Amino acid sequence: VLSLKALLLTLLLVSGERAIAGNAERGKALYFGKTTLSAQVSGADLPGQRNACVSCHRHSALGGFEADLVVPAIAGRFLFQPASPLTGHSLPWAIEQQERPAYTLDSLHEALTTGVSPAGRRLRSVMPRYQLTREDVADLSAYLSQLDGRVPPGVRDDKIYLATVITPDVQETDSQAMLATLNAFIRAKNAATRQELARSRVSARSQQQMYRNYRSWELLPWRLTGAAHTWPQQLETLFTQQPVFGMVSGMSGADWSAIHRLCESRELPCLFAQLRQVPQLTEQDTAFFNVYFHSGLATHLSVAEHWLKSKDVMHYQLQGPLPAPTQLALLNQNSAWLSDELASSVKSKGAVVALVKPQPDSSVEVSIGQESIRIADAPPAVVNARSNAWLLKNGLAHLPTRITGMALQAVTAMAEILSHADLSFSAAYCLERLEHGLESMPNYTGYERLSLAPGQRFAAKGSFVALGGSQQWTWWQP
Ligand code: HEC
């Protein structure tokens, strides 16, 4: 649905000397590099994906930092308005970017092809010079304008709906522990919201912040039933009945891909589900809106790699089902997956072959001869002083700390990203903020450290390791 502003803008763009109606779908393909753009940076051709606008201006088109460089917001409502020091004050803008007239289709074409802004300033050379037709620019404009005025699902003036998904294989006691944590957090948050609301009625200044913080949260437990192939339909039905802004925590020992896909297609931030295994994705799947604690096997294997290297092991073998090709690609040239047959032929040539055995609890056991290590994404009992204090205060200290700690992390991360949601609640922008903010948030989990970088969707970069049958778990980060 086009907002009035976007509609006016479209009219404005087509009222130039030569009327061009932009095709937002095609503009989106250009923006995300699905349609190849030809560009030059400092005279050299910029290859492939890197010249897609998304790689610098981000999914939200609200820009961000690239090392010491400020990439400006180019969503329609910024681009087609004059920039002043007050524009987008909560966004990163460099001083010289703060003053320029509104872009028109012509001046945007000029800027993108020659690098001269409507203020007559030469844009820095990092911003590529593109070979684009006026049609291309009209399409890009149509897409960028369409980003405005879209209120995400599940957001009302006074309320934000969130969901937490529980698949039928989950033990009732486990899901209760998760729900008790989420509900305790949300109760406290909503109580604070009521106070802020009362205060805002007497203070004109805080009225401005209305848009931002003063919404209460409502959490919907979405309990899936039956066979996994029926989940996509169940999720669609639940979402249609009550749209949600995003998903917080959630629990499953089964395949999570139905939930992952719903969140990608509906653009719902899905934060930190408690899973046995990450979803099995295909080349067609995107992975922007889903954030996970741990990648499981993929990280375990790089930890295994690290250990095996120190042992001078050249090759190792997996017993059991082979992982998806994406995980295969993570192995370096010293290692390869070998079939039993190949392994014995390599062995007969004198090479040491290690065995990597995935265990039912999603840990792996790696062995060479008599030596072995166990690699897991979380040790059996997690002690985290910070989360213990919170749990004690909320009367939840008797619940399994692994579950409660992870649930607390998920809901804290949701609160963090929603506190930045003043920019029309762009879900994409919220996730981009989390990429930077996660590291400085309190860590309530047993993971040593949680962090993300642009594009990264697994927050724990290491695994827990126990040497040869011991129960002494230590954190290894390759
Ligand atoms: C390699 C990173 C990169 C890519 C790719 C990129 N940009 Fe930029 N863009 C920048 C930077 C950095 C600036 C700021 C330059 C300056 O202010 O000197 C910028 C500035 C701009 C501006 C000027 C904004 C203003 O307020 O004056 C526009 C418009 C723009 N980019 C559009 C696009 C579009 C459309 C694409 C894709 C076709 C794109 N950019 C691709 C990095 C990039």
Residues whose N, C-alpha, C, O or C-beta is under 5 A from the ligand:
A	BS01	HEC	R50 N51 A52 C53 C56 V70 V71 P72 A73 I74 Q97 S117 R122 L123 R124 V126 M127 P128
